[in-house]
Amino acid sequence: MQTTLLKTRIIEEINLIPEDKLEQIYQMIFMFRLGLERLRELTHQHSKSQVVETQALRELESAYLTMTPEERQQEIALAEEGLQGQPSIVEMFPAINLRCDTLMS
C-alpha cells in the first residue's frame, strides 16, 4: 500500500473516533513512535559496537599472523605470567569458598 494512501486511511479512521477518546489514541501513537525511536537508537549503537569489536579482532588476528613463532611464545608467556599474578577465585570471593566448605561437610 502506498504511504500517502495509508496515511489518508489512518486519518479517516481517526476522524471516526469519538472526541473523548482522541487523547488515548494520541498517547498510544506518541508512545509507539518513542518506542520506535529508542529501538532505532539501540540498533544503531549495537551495530556500531559490533563494527568496533570486529575491527579490533581483525587487528589482533593480523598482528598474530605476522608474528614469528618465537614472538608468539613470548606473548603466551606474558599472558600466563599475567594470569599468575591474578588472585584466585577463592581470594577474590572468599564467601564462595565458605559456601563450598559448608556444602561439602
N, C-alpha and C positions, 0 to 999 in steps of 0.2 A: 504494500500500500504506500502511496506517495506521502511524503512528510506533510505537505500542505493539506492534503485531503484528510489525513489522520488528525491534524491539529483542528481542522474545521469540525470534524465529527466529535472530537473531545469537547470543544467549545459548545457545540449543540447539546451534548449531554449535560454539560454544566448548567446551561440555560434552563434545563428541565428540572434541576434540583431546587427544592424549596429554599427560600431565602434564609430560614432559620437553621439550615444545615450547611450553608456555604462555609462558615468558619471551620467546621470539622473537615470539609473537603480541602480547604486551603492548608490546614495544619498537616493533613496527610500528604499532600503534594509537596509541601515545603520540606517535611522530614524525609520523604523519599528522595528528593533532589539532594539534600545534605548527605544522605547515606551514599548516594552515587558519587558525589564529590570526594567523600572520605575514602571510598573504595578505590577510586582513581588515584588518589594520593598514595595510598598504601601500595597499590600495584606498581606505581612508578618508583617508589622508594625500594621495593623489593627487587625489581628488575635492575635498578641502579646498583644495589649492593651485590647482586649476582655477577654483574659485569666486573666489578672491582675484585671480587673473590676469584673469578675465572682468570682475570689478568694476572693476579698475584700467583696463582697456581702455575700458570704458563711460564712466568718469570722464574719461579723456583725450579720447574722442570727443565727449562733452558739452562739455568745455572748448573743443575745437577748433571745434565748430559754433556756439558763442556768440561766437567771436572775429570782429572786423571783418577785412576783407581786409588792412588796414594792420597789425593785430596779428599776423596770420598771417605776413606778410612779415617782421616783426620776429623772430618765433620761428624762421623759416627762416634768417635772417641770423645769429642767435645760434648755431643748430646748426652752420651752416657755419663760423662763427668758431671754435667749439669743436673742430671736426674739423681745422681748420688748425693748431691748437695741439698736435695729437696727433703723436707720432713716426710716421714711415713704417714700413711693414712691414720694410724693409731695416734701418732704425735699430733696430727692436725685436729683430730676429733676423738679425744680421749673417752667421751661418753659412749662411742661405738664399741670400744674395747670392753668397757664395763658391761655394756649390754650383752656382748657376745659371751663374756665370762659368766654372766648370770644365766644365759640360755644354756650354756654347756654344763652347768652344775645342777 
